[in-house]
């Protein structure tokens, strides 16, 4: 579990959300599923507005930049995510939207 802190696109306030994650080549990957809800989660919309964020894993805090995985990379990461948490496939089946896979890359 990591804690993702984004800046609210409307309020400008910092918001923190706990998320499952996986590591991929020094990056962190999260899934914007919201249990298969019909709309994207607020944290994802915030990242689309301002891709700068922070994550906390245990006691370590990192500044990150966020990007939505491109189709080919999404397919690869989705397979890894569903291996870790098979319910993601159930969530995708519940919604007509494609659930985004988000890559969080540590800032230099």
N, C-alpha and C positions, 0 to 999 in steps of 0.2 A: 504494500500500500504506500502511495506517496500522497503528499498534500500539495495541490496545485493552487497557487494564488495568482489570480488575474485581476485586471482593472475593469470595473463595470463600464460597459460601453455607453450607458445612459447616465449612471450616477457618478462615475469616476471613482467610486469607492473600491477598495481592495476586497476581494472575495476569495475564500479558501474552500476547496472541495477535495475530499478524500477520493482517490481513484486507484483501481488496480492498474498495474503497469508491468511492462516487460522491458528488458534492456536489449538494445540492438546496436552493436558496433559503437559503443560509447554514447548512444542516444537513449532516450526514454520514450516509450510508446504507450499511449493511452487510447481508449476507445470511447467515442461520444455516443453511447448507446441509450442512456436513460431508460433502461429496461424495455426498449422497443417503442417508446413514446413516438407520437406522430411528428414531433418537432425536435429540433436540436436542443441540447442542454444549454443553459445560459453561459456556462463557462466556455463552451465552444464558440458561441457567438461573440463573447468577449475577446477570445483569442483571434477571431477573424478581424475584429476591429483594431486590436492592438496585440500583436503576436509576442510582445515581451511579457515574461512572467517569471515566477520563481517556483521552485519545487523544494520540498523538504522530504528527505528520506532519512528516517531516524533523526540523528542530530545534525546531519549534513544539509545545508541549504545551498542551492545553486540558482543562478540567473540562467534562464533559458529563452530561446526563441522557438516559436511554434510554427509548424506548417502542416497542412493536410497532406497525407500521403497521396501521391499520384497513383493512377489505377494499377499499374504493374506492381509497384511497391506495396500498395494497399493489399493486393491479393496475397502476397508473400507474408506480410505482417498479420493479416486477418487469419491466415492459417495458423500462425504461431499463437495468436491471441485466443483462438477457439480451442487450441490444444491446452492452453493454460486454464481457460474458463469456457467450457462447452456451451453454457447458456447464451453466449453472444449469438450463436446461430439461431437460437429460439427467438431472441430479441429481433434479429434481422427479419425473421419470418413474420413477426407481428406488425411490421411497419412497411409502408411503401417507400420511405426515404432510404437512401443508401447511408448506412451508419458510417460516419467518418472515422478514420484512423488518423491520429495526430502524433506527429513526431516532435519531440522536445529535445532540442540540441543545446547543450551547455554553451553559454557565451564565452568567448575567449578571455 
